[in-house]
Amino acid sequence: MTSRTELTAAPMRSSLYQLAVEYRELAERLADTQEDPQAVLDTLEGERWPIEQKTRAVSYVLSNLDYLVEAGRQAEKQVAALRRAREARIERLKSYLHACMDVAGISKIDCPEFQAAIRKNPPKVVIDDEAQVPAAYWRQPEPPPPVIDRERIKEDIKAGRDVPGARLEQTTRLEVK
């Protein structure tokens, strides 16, 4: 004799998609019969259980993955903050070392482990007053390429206007809470 556990575990071996297809086929077959509508509803209600269980299992996986993704985001933020703090500390120490060597009048220190030397940077242009810089030295950036205004298209189609090459499409999404 087959136990209740074996009966309930058997449908769980099917994929959720297969269960959904079988449920839809059963619903269509029952809709074509002359059965009592309440009996049809009761039968369909009984057949929903495996789908609900599979959905529950998939939802647990989704929830776990959402948690892992969020934990990854938080870890990325923490690592980025730590990196920025270390980079700032490097800059402060370099600035401190540079200032100390300047005050001491030392331009180079050689050791077996490292070499510290004050070097000249390449010359850089400093603009004191942009208004005085002649027009020949100004560059005009290229304008950005045109972009389709999807919101305007949506509004016009909703208002009953025809927009060639565009249409509204209503899709669905799964919301798991």
N, C-alpha and C positions, 0 to 999 in steps of 0.2 A: 504494500500500500504506500502511496506517495504522501509525504508529510506536507503540512502547510508551508514550511520553510522552503521545500523544494519547489512547490508551485509558485511561490512569490519570487524566488530567486531566478527561475527560468526566464521570465520576461526581461529581467535585468541584463541578460546576455545579449539581447537585441540592441541595436543602436537606437538612439532617440529618433533619428530620421525614419528608420524602419517602423518603429512603433507609431509614429505620426501618420505614415502612409497607411498602415494597417487600420488605424483608428478612422481615418478619413474614408477608406474603402468600406469599413463596417457601417459607418454613418450613412453613406450613400446607399448601401444595400438595404439597411433598415428603413430608410426614407421611402424606398420603392415598395415596401411590404404594406399589407393591410393591418399590421399589428396595432394594438392599442398604443396611442401616443405616449402614455405614461410608462408603458412597458419598454418602449424604445428609449425613452429618456433614462430609465433605470438601468437598462443594459449599457448604454453609452457611459453613464456615470460610473458603473462598475469597471468598464474598460479603460477609464482615464487613469486609474491608479498607477500602472507602470510608467505612463508618460509623466505623471506628476513626480514620481520617485526619481526618474532619470533627470527631469528638469531640476529637481532639488539638488541632485549630485553635481550637475553642471554648474548650478548657481554657486555651490560651495567652492568649486574650482575657480570660478570667476571672482568670487570674493577674495579668495586667497591670492590670486594673481594681482588683483587691484591693490591689495595690501602690500605685496612684494614690490610692485611698481612704485607705489607711494614711498615705501621705505627706501627704495633706490634713489628716488628724487631727493629725499631728505639727506641721504648719505652724500649724493653729489653736491648738494648745497654746502654741507659741512666740509667736505674735502676742498671745494672751491674757496670757501671762507678761510680755511687753514692755509691754502696755497697763497691767497692774497695777503694774509697776515705775515707769512714768511717772506714773501717778496718785498713787502713794506719794511720788514726788519732788515733785510739785505740792503735795501736802499739807505735806510738810516745808518747802518754800520759803515757802508761805503762812504757816505757823506761825513760821518764822524772821523773815519780814518783819513779821508782826504783833508779835512780841516786840520787835524792834528799834524799831518805831515807838512801842510802849508805853514802852520805856525812855527814848526821846528825848522823849516827851511830845507827839508829833506825831500828830494824828488824821486828817489828810488831806494828800495830795500830789497836785497837779495838774501834768501835763505834756502836751505836745501828743500824745504817743503813748499815754498811759494815765492813769488816775486810780486812786489807791490811797486807800481810806478805811476807817477802823475804824468799824463800825456795830454797833448793839445787835441781838442775835438776839431773836426772839420768846421770851417766857417759856416755860419748859418745866417740867414736873412732875418733881420728884426724890423718889423713895421711899426714905426712910431705914430704915424698918422695916415690911415688908409685914404683919406680924402685928397692927400697931396700926391699919391702915386698915379702917374700918367696912365691913361686908358690902354696904351699899348702893352702894359704889363698885366692887364686883367684878362682872365680866361672866362669864357661863357660856357657853362656846362651844357651838355646836350639835354634837351627836354626829355622827360620820361616818355616811353611809348604810351599810346592811348590804352585805357583799360575799360572793359565793358562794365557799365553800371547795372549790376544785377538787381539791385534794390529798385531802381527806376523801372526796369523791365517787369519785375514782379508787380509793382504798383499798377503799371499800365495794363498788363494782362488781367489783373484782378478787376480793373475798371472796365474791362470789356474791349480794350483796344487790341488790335492784331499787331504782333511784333514778329515780322518775318525772321525765321531762323531760330526762334526761341519759343519755349512752351513751359508751363508749370507742370511739375511732377510731384505727386504726393506719395511719399514713401512711409515706411513704418520703421520703428526701432524697438529694440528690447530694452526695457528698463528693469533692472534688478536692484531692489532695495534691501 
